[in-house]
């Protein structure tokens, strides 16, 4: 079914930390490993979030930011990518490139390849290449390091975050703008499905991510909602450097070890692609998958009849919005520094026949709307 939520993340997004499977200690980067890590603010839109989580999306058509924001030409922007092992980030990058092309901008990428120690160097490399602004993909602000942040500020290079688990006001001045999601509300919507589908005492295993806010926030909600209602029989810290194969191997072993397993949960679809592959390969059609993101592979698995429920984020719209924030900053115009972007939950009962949840289901033709806002014809 399609249900709406209010974005903070992706999130995704997908994550903002880790990931060379246990080879890096985040303590050195000021990160906390506690599952009780503070959640990001939802910019006062929790009520909207709850209203939008209906069984089928019937909410009002939403709109891009109001008013004109004339295109600022001739810019080169950088994108800091956590990892390319998840389908989320290439999709987001493609959206950034598409929006930047409309504005006549050049895009450079710095890929961390799953190694959080590379967040600061990625920013420094982009600064050396002369970028005017940076968009970060699911990277927490405390991972960049004081020097990289200071160097960006000294060169007046703003950083806009997408789905990091932090909003601009919580980033201690690191982020000038942020695109985000209320992951607690998203997860609580998924949890209703889990409790209903697997039954009292049903067994569930978690492919989790305790190193990233985007992973910790939904897991806190999950554990609270499942307490006394389901049995969490296993957990495994996902490996971002080897994401899908690692998840496939882990879930394959679980399916043998726990013959009564009812479901596998992930905080993002990137890992759950491997889970779905393992379940399909083992012909365990009774085992369900629950996750967040709505990546193409997961949507296709649902179309094939697999029992999967995903909270699909409008990744394309969200990244056009991130580009719009940079354009407003470059033009010295006022803008909302944190945007909560709605999405929908998709399951076998209501999956689109083609395509993905890109944001057009909620905002209509957002590409034309942004072009109009930027004063670009065609």
N, C-alpha and C positions, 0 to 999 in steps of 0.2 A: 504494500500500500504506500501511497505517497503521503508523507506527513511533513509539515513544515517545522523548522526550528529556527533559532536565531544564531548566526555564526559568531564566533569570536575570533576559532582556530583558527583546521584542518589541520580542517584540517582538516584531513587530512587528514590535518592535514595530515598529516602523517607525522612526522615526529620532529623533534628539535633537539636531538642529542645523540649520543652514543657513537659510534657503533662498532667497533671492531671487537665484538663479542668478548667482553671481559678483559681486553688488553689495555684499556685506558681507564684510569680513575678520574671521574668527573670532579672529585674533591679539589683537584688542582685548578679547576676552572670555576670554582665557586658554586657548583651545582649541588643540589640536594638530592639524595636518593630516596628520601622519605616519601611514601605513598600519600602522606598527608600534606604534601606541598600545596601552597595556597593556589586556588583557582583564579583564573583571570576574570576581571570584571566584564559583565555583559553589557555595559554602557546603558544600564537602566531599562533593558528591553526584555527582562525575564517574563513579564506578563505577556508580551507579544509572542515570545517563544512558546509559552504554554498554550496560547490560543491557537497557534498555527499547527500544533501537533495533533491534528484531526486525522481520521482514518483515511481520508482522501483529500488531496490538496484542493481546496475550494476557497482559499483566502483571497484577499483583494490583490489585484495586479499592483506590484510595487514598481518604483521608479528609481532611476539613477539619481545621483545628487542634482539638486535643482540649480537652474541658472546657467549662464554662459561661463566658460573657462577657456578662453582662446588658446589655441595651440602655441606652445613655445617651441620653436623650431631649432634644429641643429644640435640636439643633445645626444650624448652617448651615455647609456646607463648600464650598470652592471647587475648581474643576478648571481647571488650566492646560493648554490644548490647543495642540500645536505647529502643526497645520494641519487644516483640514477637507477638504483636497484628496484625502486618502486615506480609503478606506472604514473603515479601522481605528478611527480616533478617534471618529466618531459611534457606532459599535457599542460601543466602550468606555464612552462617555459615557452611552449608554442603560442599560448594565449598572449603572453607578454610580448613576444616578437610580433604577433599580429597587430596588437594595439600600438606598439612602437612604430611599426611600418606606416600606419595611418598618420602618425605625428611626424614622420620623417626622421625618426631617431635610429641610432645604431645600438645594438645590444651585444654586450660581452658577458660571457659566463665564467664563473669560477666554481668548479665542482669539488666539494670536500670529500667525495667518494666514501662517505660514511664515517669519516674520521673527524670527531669534534675538535680535535686539537688544531684543525686547519681552518677554523672559523675566522680567527684573526688574520692569519696569512692570506686568506681568500680576499678579505676586505683590503688589505695592504696591496695585494697584486692588482686589484681593480683600481685603486687610487693611483697606482703607478701608471696605469693605462689611461688615466685622464678622464675617468667617468665623472658625470655631473650628479648622479644619484644612484642609489643601490636599492634593489628589492631582494629581501632574503626569504628563502623558502624553508619554513619550519625550523628556523635556527633561533634558539633562545638568546636573549640579549647578554646574559652573563658569560656566554661562550666566546665572545669576540675579544675580550681582554681590553684593559683600559687604554693601552697604547693605540690599538687600531681605532677605537672609538674617538680618542683625542685627535688622531690624525685626520679622520673623516670630518670632524668638526672644524679643525683648522683649515681644511680645504673647502669648507661649506658644502659638503656632500651629504645630503639627507639620506637616511636609511628608512625604508618602509618595510614592515614585516607582514608576511602572510602566514597565518596559522602557526604561530610559534608557541601559543599557550600564554602569551603576554599581550596586553594592550599597551598603546603608546604611553599612557599615564603611569603604568606599572613598570616601565622599562628603565627607569632612572636616567632618562634623557637619551637613551640609545636610539629609540625609534621616534622618528618624526611623524609617522603614520602607521596604522596597522589595520589589517583585515582579519577578522576573527570570528569565532563561533562559541556559543554557549555549550560546551561539551557535556556539562552535567545534564542539561535538559535533553540533549541528543541521546545520551546514554540511557537516561531514565525511560525514554520512549522505546529504545531497543529492549530494555529490561522487561518491559511489559510483555513483549513477544516471547522472550526467553522463558519467563515464569509460566506463561500460558502454554507454550509449545512443549517444553520438556517435562512438565508435570512436577508434582511434589517430590522432592528428594532426587530429582533427575541429575545425572552426572554431566558436568561440563568441565572442559579444560581450557586454560587461558594461554594464548601466545601474547605475552604482555611486553610492556616497555616501561620499566621503572625509572629509566634514566631521563625520559622526556616528559615535560608537563603535559603535552598532548596525549601521552599514554597514561600518565598517572591520574589525571583528572577523571577520565571516564571509568578507570578501574576502581577508584574510590566509590563512585556512584554504583557501579556494578556490584561490588561486594556488599554494600549497604542494602541494596534491593534484593539480593539473593540470600541474605542471611536467614537461615531457618527455612528456606524454601528450595534450595538446590544444593548439590554437593560438588564443590570445586575439588576435583581429584588430582589435578596436575597443573603446573605452570611452567613456562619456558620463556626466558628472556630472548626476544627475537634478535637476530644478527643482521644488521643492516647491510653489511658488506656482502652477505651471501643470503639475501632475504628469502626469496622463494624456495630455493633448494633446501635451506635450513628448515623452513616451515614444513615443507613436504616430508622431509625425513622425520621430523619430530612428530607430526600428526600420524604418519604411517605407523610409527612405533606405538603411539597412544591407542590406535585402533585395535592393535593386538593386545596391548597390556590392559586395556579397559573395554572389554567386549560389550559392556552396557552403556558406553558413552553415548550421550544424547546430543551434545553440541560442542562446538569449538568457538571461542570468542577471540577477537583481535581488536585493538584500538584503532587499527587502520587496515584498509583492504590490501595494501601492499603485501603484508605477510599472509593474509587470508587467501590470496591467490594460491599460495602453496598448500594451504589447508584444504581448499576446495579440490585441488588436483589430487591430493592424497585420498580424499574421501571418494572421489569419482573413480580413481584407479582401483580402490579396494571394493568398489561396488557396495558401499555403505550408504545407500540412499536415505536411510533413516537418521543419519547424523546431520544436524543442521550447522550452519555457519552464521555468525552474527558479527558485524563489523561496521566501520565508518569509512566513507570516501566516495563510493560509487565509481570505481575505476572500470574501464571498458571490459577487462577480463571477467570481473565479478558480475557485471551486468549480463555478459554473454553466458556465464554459467547459469544465471537465473533463467535466461531464455531457454536454456537446454533442459530446464526442469529441476535443477539442483535446488535444494532447500536452503536458500541463503536470504538473509535480510541485511541490507546495507543502508546506512544513512548517507545518501548521496549528496555530496557538496557540489555547488555550482562553480567548479574550478575555473572555467573560462571567464565567467562574469567577474569572479573575485579578483582575477589578475588584471583584467581590464580596469577594474576599480583601483587596484594598486598603482597602475600606470597613471590613472587620472589623479591620484593623490600627488604623485611626483610632478605632474604637469601644473597642478595648483600651486605647489611649493615653488616651482621654477618661476611661475608668474606672480609670485608674492600675493596670492589670493587666499582668503579665508577658506577653510575646509574643515570637515569633521575628522579629527585625527584618528578616531577609531570607528570602523564600520562593521556592524554585525550583519552578516549576509545570510539570508534564509536558504534552506535546502529542503530536500524531501527524503523520506524513507521509502525504499523500494524493496518489494518482496515478490514471490512468485504470483501472488494474487493480482499484482498491478505493476507490471514491468513494461516500459516503452518497447514497442516493436523494433524500433531502430534508434540509433544514436545514444546519447548519454544525457545526464542532467547537467546542462551547461549553464543554466541560468535563464534561458529564454522561456522556460516554463513558468517563471515567476516574474520576470522583468520584460517579457516580450522581446522585441528586436533591440537589444541593448547596444549592439554594434552601431546601428543607425543613430540611436539616442546619444551615444558618446560622440560620434562624429558631429552631430548637431551641436552638442555642448561645446565641442572644440572649434566650431566654426569651419568645419571641413565638409565640402560637398561631395556627393557621389557615394 
